[in-house]
Amino acid sequence: MTARRINPPHLSPPAGFSHAVVASGTRVVFLAGQTALDADGKIVGATLPEQFERALTNLLAALTASGATPADLARVTVYATDVADYRAHARELGRIWREKAGRDYPAMAVVGVVRLWDEQALVELDGFAVLP
């Protein structure tokens, strides 16, 4: 895939995301929402950063199994049950992202939700990738 990240100078400087991603390739991988579920189907982690790390690990595992890499991500949506808590942990969440997925940021959004499928889940990530 070729991905061109677009961050126009007249928009606010992006931190941990790109304003737009122009992706060209021949295959699109749609990634289902991932929470902090372990292999037994149980939510792990009591804090948002712990759950974010596990949910991102799960998303990247599905991505890798499809033959893609984090650099192939074109879009990721984060669903958070407490956006204020997400903002309070933004630096730590950014560190976790960089350690696991690098600095080729996809277009991203954080959406506040009342709850997720599993009541204990604090965060869910989904997205799509474009492959060559």
N, C-alpha and C positions, 0 to 999 in steps of 0.2 A: 504494500500500500504506500502511496505517497500521501502525506498529510501536510497541509499548509495551515499553520495556526495564524489566525487573523486577530490582531489586537489594535484597532484603530486608535491613533493618538488622541482623538477628541472624545473617547470614552474613558471612564475611570480606569486606572491601571488595574489589570487583573491580578489577583493573588490566589494562586492555587487552582486556576481554571484558565481557559482561553475563551474569548468572546465568541469566536467562530472557528470551526475547523472545516476546511475544504478537503475532503477525502476522495481519492480516486482508487479504484480497485475493481475486482471482478466478483468478490464474494462479500456478503454482509452476514455478520454473526450477531444475532439478537440474544442478549443475555438476560435471563429471568432474574427477578428480584432475589437478592441474597441477604439473609440476616445472619445472625451469629449462631447458626445451628451447627452442632458437631455431627459426627458421623452417625450418632444414635438418634438424631432428631431433637436434641435438647439445646436450648439457648444457653450459651456460655458467656460469662462476663457479667459483672454487676454494674459496670460504669459504661458510659457512652464510648469513651476511647477503647475500652476492652472489646466492646461489641463491634465498634467500627472496624477495628483491626481484623476481627474474625470474619465479618461480613465481606471486607475487601479481599481477604485471603480466599474466601469461598468464590467470590466473583472472578478473581484472577485464576483460580483452579479451573473453572468452567471455560474461561477465555483460553488458557493454555491447552486444555483438552480439545479445543476446536482448532488448534494450530495457530493461534494468534499470540501476540505479545502485548504488554501494556501500551506500547507505542502505537498499536493498531486501534486503540480505543478512540472513537470519534465523539461519543456522547455518554455521559454517566449522569443519572439522576439519583440524588440522595433523599430519602424520605426519613424525616426525623420526628419523633413524638414530642420533642421539646427543642425548638429552634434556639431559644435563649441558651440552653445548655450546650447546644452545638456551637454556637458563637463563642461561648465561654471557653470551649476546648479547641477552638480553631487552630491555634498554633500546634498543639499536640496532634490533632488529626492531620494537619498538613505534613508534619514530620513522618507520621505513619504512612501517609500516601507516598511521600518521596522515597522512603525506605523500601516499600513494596512495589511501587509502580513507576518510580522515576519522576522526571520533570517534564515529560512530554504530556502536558495536561490536555485532556479532552474538553469539549464544551461541557459545562456542568451547571446543575441547578440543585438547590436545596429546597425541599418542599415540606412544610409542616403538616403533619397528619394527626388525627385524633388517636389512632392506634394502628398497629400492624396485625397481620394474621395471627402471630403468636403474641399473646398478651405481654410476655416478658421482653419482647423485642423493643429496643429503643431506636434502632436505625435499620434501614434496608437500602441496598444499592442495586440498580439495574442499569443497563446501557446497551450500546451496540458498538461493534468494531467493523472496520472495512479491511479486507485482506486483498493482497495482489491476485 
